[in-house]
Amino acid sequence: MFRLTRYLNYLAGPDSGSTPVACATPSGPVVIWNLIRRCNLTCMHCYSTSADRDFSGELSTGEALVVMEDLRQFGVPVLILSGGEPLLRKDIFTLSQRARELGFYVALSTNAH
């Protein structure tokens, strides 16, 4: 990860008290998982083809849990739950709790609306 403040302090000179630190090599890929297409917003900048309606073909809770176990077996250390709007998924708490139980570092990418 690039730490901008640390880098700018380093550029400011030796009196700033900051030195650049090498970043650790990630132990596996970071997965940003679009759990749901439904979104309550229609942002112009959004890359997702979303709308405020249900979409067919989305994974059930059971199917999503199996995918998480597969991701863990593949060595994925970080799981970012995204969408659409992941908080509109009824099982978001079940999925996030299971992700923690599996040992993922879990983050939520939400529009906060």
Secondary structure as UniProt FT lines:
FT   HELIX           4..12
FT   HELIX           14..16
FT   STRAND          30..36
FT   TURN            44..45
FT   TURN            56..57
FT   HELIX           61..73
FT   TURN            74..75
FT   STRAND          78..83
FT   HELIX           86..88
FT   TURN            90..91
FT   HELIX           92..101
FT   TURN            102..103
FT   STRAND          105..108
//
